[in-house]
Amino acid sequence: MAKKKYELLVDGQGRAKAADEDEVRAWLRTYREEHAEDDPDATHVQVLRNEPGFFGSGTLVPREDFFG
């Protein structure tokens, strides 16, 4: 089974995984709709791009890169 390319966190807690950018966009769109009153800009969301190789390594990606 292939490792998901992205992990989506809310306040540092893992909430979802996504295989590609389209899945990240869809998840963020749903999150922003569900949190329209308390977190419409998804400021509590962190997007982590998993890096191949070392366990647990990754890079934070600006969530705004997936808005659209």
PyMOL Python script that loads the backbone (N, CA, C, O; Angstrom):
from pymol import cmd

cmd.read_pdbstr("""\
ATOM      1  N   MET A   1       0.833  -1.167   0.000  1.00  0.00           N
ATOM      2  CA  MET A   1       0.000   0.000   0.000  1.00  0.00           C
ATOM      3  C   MET A   1       0.896   1.256   0.000  1.00  0.00           C
ATOM      4  O   MET A   1       1.835   1.356   0.790  1.00  0.00           O
ATOM      5  N   ALA A   2       0.597   2.191  -0.881  1.00  0.00           N
ATOM      6  CA  ALA A   2       1.408   3.402  -1.003  1.00  0.00           C
ATOM      7  C   ALA A   2       1.097   4.376   0.134  1.00  0.00           C
ATOM      8  O   ALA A   2      -0.046   4.517   0.570  1.00  0.00           O
ATOM      9  N   LYS A   3       2.143   5.035   0.590  1.00  0.00           N
ATOM     10  CA  LYS A   3       1.995   6.033   1.634  1.00  0.00           C
ATOM     11  C   LYS A   3       1.334   7.270   1.042  1.00  0.00           C
ATOM     12  O   LYS A   3       1.658   7.680  -0.072  1.00  0.00           O
ATOM     13  N   LYS A   4       0.405   7.865   1.790  1.00  0.00           N
ATOM     14  CA  LYS A   4      -0.243   9.086   1.336  1.00  0.00           C
ATOM     15  C   LYS A   4       0.779  10.212   1.291  1.00  0.00           C
ATOM     16  O   LYS A   4       1.675  10.284   2.131  1.00  0.00           O
ATOM     17  N   LYS A   5       0.637  11.077   0.316  1.00  0.00           N
ATOM     18  CA  LYS A   5       1.613  12.133   0.099  1.00  0.00           C
ATOM     19  C   LYS A   5       1.464  13.274   1.114  1.00  0.00           C
ATOM     20  O   LYS A   5       2.449  13.928   1.455  1.00  0.00           O
ATOM     21  N   TYR A   6       0.232  13.517   1.598  1.00  0.00           N
ATOM     22  CA  TYR A   6      -0.029  14.632   2.509  1.00  0.00           C
ATOM     23  C   TYR A   6      -0.750  14.155   3.759  1.00  0.00           C
ATOM     24  O   TYR A   6      -1.550  13.220   3.720  1.00  0.00           O
ATOM     25  N   GLU A   7      -0.447  14.822   4.870  1.00  0.00           N
ATOM     26  CA  GLU A   7      -1.199  14.616   6.103  1.00  0.00           C
ATOM     27  C   GLU A   7      -1.779  15.972   6.490  1.00  0.00           C
ATOM     28  O   GLU A   7      -1.093  16.992   6.441  1.00  0.00           O
ATOM     29  N   LEU A   8      -3.045  15.966   6.872  1.00  0.00           N
ATOM     30  CA  LEU A   8      -3.737  17.187   7.263  1.00  0.00           C
ATOM     31  C   LEU A   8      -3.941  17.166   8.764  1.00  0.00           C
ATOM     32  O   LEU A   8      -4.494  16.217   9.321  1.00  0.00           O
ATOM     33  N   LEU A   9      -3.486  18.228   9.408  1.00  0.00           N
ATOM     34  CA  LEU A   9      -3.559  18.330  10.861  1.00  0.00           C
ATOM     35  C   LEU A   9      -4.386  19.556  11.238  1.00  0.00           C
ATOM     36  O   LEU A   9      -4.413  20.554  10.517  1.00  0.00           O
ATOM     37  N   VAL A  10      -5.055  19.460  12.373  1.00  0.00           N
ATOM     38  CA  VAL A  10      -5.748  20.601  12.950  1.00  0.00           C
ATOM     39  C   VAL A  10      -5.172  20.792  14.341  1.00  0.00           C
ATOM     40  O   VAL A  10      -5.271  19.910  15.194  1.00  0.00           O
ATOM     41  N   ASP A  11      -4.577  21.940  14.558  1.00  0.00           N
ATOM     42  CA  ASP A  11      -3.884  22.229  15.819  1.00  0.00           C
ATOM     43  C   ASP A  11      -2.876  21.135  16.170  1.00  0.00           C
ATOM     44  O   ASP A  11      -2.723  20.762  17.333  1.00  0.00           O
ATOM     45  N   GLY A  12      -2.196  20.631  15.146  1.00  0.00           N
ATOM     46  CA  GLY A  12      -1.140  19.645  15.347  1.00  0.00           C
ATOM     47  C   GLY A  12      -1.593  18.205  15.476  1.00  0.00           C
ATOM     48  O   GLY A  12      -0.762  17.306  15.606  1.00  0.00           O
ATOM     49  N   GLN A  13      -2.898  17.970  15.442  1.00  0.00           N
ATOM     50  CA  GLN A  13      -3.435  16.619  15.560  1.00  0.00           C
ATOM     51  C   GLN A  13      -3.849  16.097  14.185  1.00  0.00           C
ATOM     52  O   GLN A  13      -4.587  16.768  13.464  1.00  0.00           O
ATOM     53  N   GLY A  14      -3.382  14.914  13.823  1.00  0.00           N
ATOM     54  CA  GLY A  14      -3.714  14.328  12.532  1.00  0.00           C
ATOM     55  C   GLY A  14      -5.206  14.131  12.366  1.00  0.00           C
ATOM     56  O   GLY A  14      -5.861  13.563  13.241  1.00  0.00           O
ATOM     57  N   ARG A  15      -5.749  14.595  11.251  1.00  0.00           N
ATOM     58  CA  ARG A  15      -7.179  14.470  10.975  1.00  0.00           C
ATOM     59  C   ARG A  15      -7.472  13.697   9.707  1.00  0.00           C
ATOM     60  O   ARG A  15      -8.491  13.013   9.618  1.00  0.00           O
ATOM     61  N   ALA A  16      -6.579  13.799   8.712  1.00  0.00           N
ATOM     62  CA  ALA A  16      -6.838  13.122   7.442  1.00  0.00           C
ATOM     63  C   ALA A  16      -5.527  12.955   6.689  1.00  0.00           C
ATOM     64  O   ALA A  16      -4.516  13.572   7.023  1.00  0.00           O
ATOM     65  N   LYS A  17      -5.568  12.103   5.662  1.00  0.00           N
ATOM     66  CA  LYS A  17      -4.431  11.911   4.767  1.00  0.00           C
ATOM     67  C   LYS A  17      -4.952  12.053   3.348  1.00  0.00           C
ATOM     68  O   LYS A  17      -6.102  11.732   3.052  1.00  0.00           O
ATOM     69  N   ALA A  18      -4.081  12.541   2.484  1.00  0.00           N
ATOM     70  CA  ALA A  18      -4.473  12.756   1.095  1.00  0.00           C
ATOM     71  C   ALA A  18      -3.380  12.256   0.165  1.00  0.00           C
ATOM     72  O   ALA A  18      -2.189  12.403   0.440  1.00  0.00           O
ATOM     73  N   ALA A  19      -3.805  11.668  -0.931  1.00  0.00           N
ATOM     74  CA  ALA A  19      -2.855  11.112  -1.892  1.00  0.00           C
ATOM     75  C   ALA A  19      -2.272  12.173  -2.816  1.00  0.00           C
ATOM     76  O   ALA A  19      -1.158  12.022  -3.318  1.00  0.00           O
ATOM     77  N   ASP A  20      -3.034  13.261  -3.044  1.00  0.00           N
ATOM     78  CA  ASP A  20      -2.559  14.271  -3.984  1.00  0.00           C
ATOM     79  C   ASP A  20      -3.161  15.636  -3.645  1.00  0.00           C
ATOM     80  O   ASP A  20      -3.938  15.778  -2.701  1.00  0.00           O
ATOM     81  N   GLU A  21      -2.777  16.632  -4.444  1.00  0.00           N
ATOM     82  CA  GLU A  21      -3.204  18.009  -4.194  1.00  0.00           C
ATOM     83  C   GLU A  21      -4.713  18.173  -4.300  1.00  0.00           C
ATOM     84  O   GLU A  21      -5.302  18.954  -3.553  1.00  0.00           O
ATOM     85  N   ASP A  22      -5.346  17.448  -5.218  1.00  0.00           N
ATOM     86  CA  ASP A  22      -6.802  17.547  -5.367  1.00  0.00           C
ATOM     87  C   ASP A  22      -7.522  17.074  -4.111  1.00  0.00           C
ATOM     88  O   ASP A  22      -8.524  17.665  -3.708  1.00  0.00           O
ATOM     89  N   GLU A  23      -7.017  16.014  -3.492  1.00  0.00           N
ATOM     90  CA  GLU A  23      -7.629  15.532  -2.246  1.00  0.00           C
ATOM     91  C   GLU A  23      -7.437  16.549  -1.121  1.00  0.00           C
ATOM     92  O   GLU A  23      -8.330  16.734  -0.295  1.00  0.00           O
ATOM     93  N   VAL A  24      -6.285  17.202  -1.086  1.00  0.00           N
ATOM     94  CA  VAL A  24      -6.045  18.242  -0.077  1.00  0.00           C
ATOM     95  C   VAL A  24      -7.039  19.380  -0.283  1.00  0.00           C
ATOM     96  O   VAL A  24      -7.660  19.844   0.673  1.00  0.00           O
ATOM     97  N   ARG A  25      -7.192  19.831  -1.530  1.00  0.00           N
ATOM     98  CA  ARG A  25      -8.128  20.918  -1.831  1.00  0.00           C
ATOM     99  C   ARG A  25      -9.553  20.555  -1.412  1.00  0.00           C
ATOM    100  O   ARG A  25     -10.257  21.372  -0.818  1.00  0.00           O
ATOM    101  N   ALA A  26      -9.971  19.342  -1.720  1.00  0.00           N
ATOM    102  CA  ALA A  26     -11.329  18.901  -1.378  1.00  0.00           C
ATOM    103  C   ALA A  26     -11.518  18.875   0.140  1.00  0.00           C
ATOM    104  O   ALA A  26     -12.548  19.318   0.648  1.00  0.00           O
ATOM    105  N   TRP A  27     -10.527  18.357   0.855  1.00  0.00           N
ATOM    106  CA  TRP A  27     -10.629  18.295   2.318  1.00  0.00           C
ATOM    107  C   TRP A  27     -10.693  19.700   2.906  1.00  0.00           C
ATOM    108  O   TRP A  27     -11.519  19.973   3.777  1.00  0.00           O
ATOM    109  N   LEU A  28      -9.816  20.599   2.430  1.00  0.00           N
ATOM    110  CA  LEU A  28      -9.821  21.980   2.920  1.00  0.00           C
ATOM    111  C   LEU A  28     -11.142  22.689   2.608  1.00  0.00           C
ATOM    112  O   LEU A  28     -11.655  23.444   3.433  1.00  0.00           O
ATOM    113  N   ARG A  29     -11.681  22.445   1.429  1.00  0.00           N
ATOM    114  CA  ARG A  29     -12.965  23.057   1.064  1.00  0.00           C
ATOM    115  C   ARG A  29     -14.054  22.621   2.049  1.00  0.00           C
ATOM    116  O   ARG A  29     -14.828  23.448   2.532  1.00  0.00           O
ATOM    117  N   THR A  30     -14.108  21.339   2.339  1.00  0.00           N
ATOM    118  CA  THR A  30     -15.097  20.825   3.284  1.00  0.00           C
ATOM    119  C   THR A  30     -14.856  21.387   4.681  1.00  0.00           C
ATOM    120  O   THR A  30     -15.798  21.806   5.354  1.00  0.00           O
ATOM    121  N   TYR A  31     -13.604  21.398   5.115  1.00  0.00           N
ATOM    122  CA  TYR A  31     -13.272  21.942   6.438  1.00  0.00           C
ATOM    123  C   TYR A  31     -13.731  23.391   6.548  1.00  0.00           C
ATOM    124  O   TYR A  31     -14.361  23.772   7.534  1.00  0.00           O
ATOM    125  N   ARG A  32     -13.418  24.196   5.544  1.00  0.00           N
ATOM    126  CA  ARG A  32     -13.774  25.618   5.589  1.00  0.00           C
ATOM    127  C   ARG A  32     -15.288  25.823   5.592  1.00  0.00           C
ATOM    128  O   ARG A  32     -15.787  26.749   6.231  1.00  0.00           O
ATOM    129  N   GLU A  33     -16.016  24.971   4.887  1.00  0.00           N
ATOM    130  CA  GLU A  33     -17.484  25.056   4.908  1.00  0.00           C
ATOM    131  C   GLU A  33     -18.015  24.697   6.292  1.00  0.00           C
ATOM    132  O   GLU A  33     -18.899  25.374   6.817  1.00  0.00           O
ATOM    133  N   GLU A  34     -17.473  23.628   6.881  1.00  0.00           N
ATOM    134  CA  GLU A  34     -17.929  23.177   8.200  1.00  0.00           C
ATOM    135  C   GLU A  34     -17.542  24.153   9.305  1.00  0.00           C
ATOM    136  O   GLU A  34     -18.194  24.197  10.348  1.00  0.00           O
ATOM    137  N   HIS A  35     -16.489  24.932   9.086  1.00  0.00           N
ATOM    138  CA  HIS A  35     -15.986  25.866  10.101  1.00  0.00           C
ATOM    139  C   HIS A  35     -16.121  27.319   9.640  1.00  0.00           C
ATOM    140  O   HIS A  35     -15.288  28.163   9.970  1.00  0.00           O
ATOM    141  N   ALA A  36     -17.166  27.596   8.882  1.00  0.00           N
ATOM    142  CA  ALA A  36     -17.370  28.938   8.323  1.00  0.00           C
ATOM    143  C   ALA A  36     -17.454  30.008   9.408  1.00  0.00           C
ATOM    144  O   ALA A  36     -17.077  31.157   9.176  1.00  0.00           O
ATOM    145  N   GLU A  37     -17.942  29.643  10.579  1.00  0.00           N
ATOM    146  CA  GLU A  37     -18.088  30.638  11.648  1.00  0.00           C
ATOM    147  C   GLU A  37     -16.881  30.721  12.570  1.00  0.00           C
ATOM    148  O   GLU A  37     -16.565  31.800  13.073  1.00  0.00           O
ATOM    149  N   ASP A  38     -16.202  29.605  12.800  1.00  0.00           N
ATOM    150  CA  ASP A  38     -15.119  29.629  13.793  1.00  0.00           C
ATOM    151  C   ASP A  38     -13.701  29.554  13.207  1.00  0.00           C
ATOM    152  O   ASP A  38     -12.741  29.876  13.906  1.00  0.00           O
ATOM    153  N   ASP A  39     -13.547  29.137  11.944  1.00  0.00           N
ATOM    154  CA  ASP A  39     -12.214  29.062  11.334  1.00  0.00           C
ATOM    155  C   ASP A  39     -12.333  29.097   9.808  1.00  0.00           C
ATOM    156  O   ASP A  39     -11.878  28.172   9.136  1.00  0.00           O
ATOM    157  N   PRO A  40     -12.938  30.154   9.254  1.00  0.00           N
ATOM    158  CA  PRO A  40     -13.193  30.184   7.806  1.00  0.00           C
ATOM    159  C   PRO A  40     -11.931  30.194   6.946  1.00  0.00           C
ATOM    160  O   PRO A  40     -11.976  29.764   5.794  1.00  0.00           O
ATOM    161  N   ASP A  41     -10.818  30.670   7.474  1.00  0.00           N
ATOM    162  CA  ASP A  41      -9.569  30.689   6.714  1.00  0.00           C
ATOM    163  C   ASP A  41      -8.693  29.484   7.001  1.00  0.00           C
ATOM    164  O   ASP A  41      -7.559  29.407   6.527  1.00  0.00           O
ATOM    165  N   ALA A  42      -9.220  28.539   7.780  1.00  0.00           N
ATOM    166  CA  ALA A  42      -8.501  27.309   8.117  1.00  0.00           C
ATOM    167  C   ALA A  42      -7.160  27.599   8.795  1.00  0.00           C
ATOM    168  O   ALA A  42      -6.176  26.899   8.557  1.00  0.00           O
ATOM    169  N   THR A  43      -7.125  28.632   9.639  1.00  0.00           N
ATOM    170  CA  THR A  43      -5.869  28.996  10.301  1.00  0.00           C
ATOM    171  C   THR A  43      -5.381  27.912  11.259  1.00  0.00           C
ATOM    172  O   THR A  43      -4.204  27.893  11.620  1.00  0.00           O
ATOM    173  N   HIS A  44      -6.272  27.009  11.676  1.00  0.00           N
ATOM    174  CA  HIS A  44      -5.886  25.928  12.584  1.00  0.00           C
ATOM    175  C   HIS A  44      -5.356  24.704  11.838  1.00  0.00           C
ATOM    176  O   HIS A  44      -4.941  23.729  12.464  1.00  0.00           O
ATOM    177  N   VAL A  45      -5.368  24.749  10.505  1.00  0.00           N
ATOM    178  CA  VAL A  45      -4.970  23.598   9.685  1.00  0.00           C
ATOM    179  C   VAL A  45      -3.506  23.710   9.264  1.00  0.00           C
ATOM    180  O   VAL A  45      -3.037  24.772   8.854  1.00  0.00           O
ATOM    181  N   GLN A  46      -2.806  22.595   9.376  1.00  0.00           N
ATOM    182  CA  GLN A  46      -1.451  22.476   8.859  1.00  0.00           C
ATOM    183  C   GLN A  46      -1.452  21.363   7.808  1.00  0.00           C
ATOM    184  O   GLN A  46      -2.088  20.325   7.987  1.00  0.00           O
ATOM    185  N   VAL A  47      -0.735  21.595   6.719  1.00  0.00           N
ATOM    186  CA  VAL A  47      -0.603  20.597   5.659  1.00  0.00           C
ATOM    187  C   VAL A  47       0.844  20.135   5.659  1.00  0.00           C
ATOM    188  O   VAL A  47       1.761  20.936   5.476  1.00  0.00           O
ATOM    189  N   LEU A  48       1.041  18.851   5.865  1.00  0.00           N
ATOM    190  CA  LEU A  48       2.375  18.261   5.912  1.00  0.00           C
ATOM    191  C   LEU A  48       2.560  17.374   4.691  1.00  0.00           C
ATOM    192  O   LEU A  48       1.806  16.423   4.486  1.00  0.00           O
ATOM    193  N   ARG A  49       3.577  17.693   3.872  1.00  0.00           N
ATOM    194  CA  ARG A  49       3.902  16.846   2.720  1.00  0.00           C
ATOM    195  C   ARG A  49       4.913  15.811   3.194  1.00  0.00           C
ATOM    196  O   ARG A  49       6.027  16.154   3.589  1.00  0.00           O
ATOM    197  N   ASN A  50       4.521  14.559   3.151  1.00  0.00           N
ATOM    198  CA  ASN A  50       5.407  13.473   3.565  1.00  0.00           C
ATOM    199  C   ASN A  50       6.542  13.324   2.568  1.00  0.00           C
ATOM    200  O   ASN A  50       6.336  13.361   1.355  1.00  0.00           O
ATOM    201  N   GLU A  51       7.730  13.156   3.095  1.00  0.00           N
ATOM    202  CA  GLU A  51       8.914  12.985   2.260  1.00  0.00           C
ATOM    203  C   GLU A  51       9.304  11.513   2.244  1.00  0.00           C
ATOM    204  O   GLU A  51       9.246  10.841   3.273  1.00  0.00           O
ATOM    205  N   PRO A  52       9.700  11.014   1.077  1.00  0.00           N
ATOM    206  CA  PRO A  52      10.144   9.618   1.015  1.00  0.00           C
ATOM    207  C   PRO A  52      11.432   9.442   1.815  1.00  0.00           C
ATOM    208  O   PRO A  52      12.242  10.361   1.945  1.00  0.00           O
ATOM    209  N   GLY A  53      11.586   8.283   2.324  1.00  0.00           N
ATOM    210  CA  GLY A  53      12.826   8.005   3.057  1.00  0.00           C
ATOM    211  C   GLY A  53      12.571   7.847   4.533  1.00  0.00           C
ATOM    212  O   GLY A  53      11.930   6.889   4.967  1.00  0.00           O
ATOM    213  N   PHE A  54      13.069   8.781   5.296  1.00  0.00           N
ATOM    214  CA  PHE A  54      13.029   8.664   6.742  1.00  0.00           C
ATOM    215  C   PHE A  54      11.608   8.692   7.285  1.00  0.00           C
ATOM    216  O   PHE A  54      10.769   9.468   6.829  1.00  0.00           O
ATOM    217  N   PHE A  55      11.354   7.835   8.263  1.00  0.00           N
ATOM    218  CA  PHE A  55      10.048   7.751   8.913  1.00  0.00           C
ATOM    219  C   PHE A  55       9.714   9.071   9.601  1.00  0.00           C
ATOM    220  O   PHE A  55      10.536   9.629  10.328  1.00  0.00           O
ATOM    221  N   GLY A  56       8.519   9.556   9.367  1.00  0.00           N
ATOM    222  CA  GLY A  56       8.060  10.750  10.055  1.00  0.00           C
ATOM    223  C   GLY A  56       8.604  12.060   9.532  1.00  0.00           C
ATOM    224  O   GLY A  56       8.382  13.111  10.134  1.00  0.00           O
ATOM    225  N   SER A  57       9.317  12.011   8.414  1.00  0.00           N
ATOM    226  CA  SER A  57       9.852  13.269   7.896  1.00  0.00           C
ATOM    227  C   SER A  57       8.836  13.909   6.964  1.00  0.00           C
ATOM    228  O   SER A  57       8.049  13.224   6.310  1.00  0.00           O
ATOM    229  N   GLY A  58       8.867  15.228   6.917  1.00  0.00           N
ATOM    230  CA  GLY A  58       7.955  15.929   6.032  1.00  0.00           C
ATOM    231  C   GLY A  58       8.202  17.415   6.080  1.00  0.00           C
ATOM    232  O   GLY A  58       9.008  17.912   6.866  1.00  0.00           O
ATOM    233  N   THR A  59       7.486  18.113   5.219  1.00  0.00           N
ATOM    234  CA  THR A  59       7.622  19.553   5.090  1.00  0.00           C
ATOM    235  C   THR A  59       6.256  20.194   5.201  1.00  0.00           C
ATOM    236  O   THR A  59       5.307  19.758   4.549  1.00  0.00           O
ATOM    237  N   LEU A  60       6.145  21.235   6.028  1.00  0.00           N
ATOM    238  CA  LEU A  60       4.892  21.977   6.088  1.00  0.00           C
ATOM    239  C   LEU A  60       4.727  22.786   4.814  1.00  0.00           C
ATOM    240  O   LEU A  60       5.662  23.436   4.347  1.00  0.00           O
ATOM    241  N   VAL A  61       3.533  22.735   4.265  1.00  0.00           N
ATOM    242  CA  VAL A  61       3.205  23.450   3.035  1.00  0.00           C
ATOM    243  C   VAL A  61       2.132  24.478   3.393  1.00  0.00           C
ATOM    244  O   VAL A  61       1.178  24.140   4.094  1.00  0.00           O
ATOM    245  N   PRO A  62       2.262  25.716   2.934  1.00  0.00           N
ATOM    246  CA  PRO A  62       1.239  26.710   3.242  1.00  0.00           C
ATOM    247  C   PRO A  62      -0.144  26.258   2.755  1.00  0.00           C
ATOM    248  O   PRO A  62      -0.314  25.904   1.588  1.00  0.00           O
ATOM    249  N   ARG A  63      -1.103  26.272   3.638  1.00  0.00           N
ATOM    250  CA  ARG A  63      -2.443  25.836   3.281  1.00  0.00           C
ATOM    251  C   ARG A  63      -3.029  26.688   2.167  1.00  0.00           C
ATOM    252  O   ARG A  63      -3.857  26.215   1.387  1.00  0.00           O
ATOM    253  N   GLU A  64      -2.600  27.947   2.091  1.00  0.00           N
ATOM    254  CA  GLU A  64      -3.108  28.846   1.059  1.00  0.00           C
ATOM    255  C   GLU A  64      -2.755  28.362  -0.352  1.00  0.00           C
ATOM    256  O   GLU A  64      -3.412  28.743  -1.321  1.00  0.00           O
ATOM    257  N   ASP A  65      -1.729  27.533  -0.465  1.00  0.00           N
ATOM    258  CA  ASP A  65      -1.356  26.964  -1.763  1.00  0.00           C
ATOM    259  C   ASP A  65      -2.480  26.110  -2.353  1.00  0.00           C
ATOM    260  O   ASP A  65      -2.511  25.863  -3.559  1.00  0.00           O
ATOM    261  N   PHE A  66      -3.407  25.658  -1.495  1.00  0.00           N
ATOM    262  CA  PHE A  66      -4.472  24.757  -1.937  1.00  0.00           C
ATOM    263  C   PHE A  66      -5.837  25.440  -2.010  1.00  0.00           C
ATOM    264  O   PHE A  66      -6.828  24.804  -2.367  1.00  0.00           O
ATOM    265  N   PHE A  67      -5.895  26.726  -1.675  1.00  0.00           N
ATOM    266  CA  PHE A  67      -7.152  27.455  -1.781  1.00  0.00           C
ATOM    267  C   PHE A  67      -7.421  27.731  -3.249  1.00  0.00           C
ATOM    268  O   PHE A  67      -6.503  27.961  -4.036  1.00  0.00           O
ATOM    269  N   GLY A  68      -8.695  27.704  -3.598  1.00  0.00           N
ATOM    270  CA  GLY A  68      -8.983  28.028  -4.991  1.00  0.00           C
ATOM    271  C   GLY A  68     -10.323  27.592  -5.424  1.00  0.00           C
ATOM    272  O   GLY A  68     -10.697  27.802  -6.577  1.00  0.00           O
TER     273      GLY A  68
END
""", "prot")
cmd.dss("prot")
cmd.show_as("cartoon", "prot")
cmd.util.cbc("prot")
cmd.orient("prot")
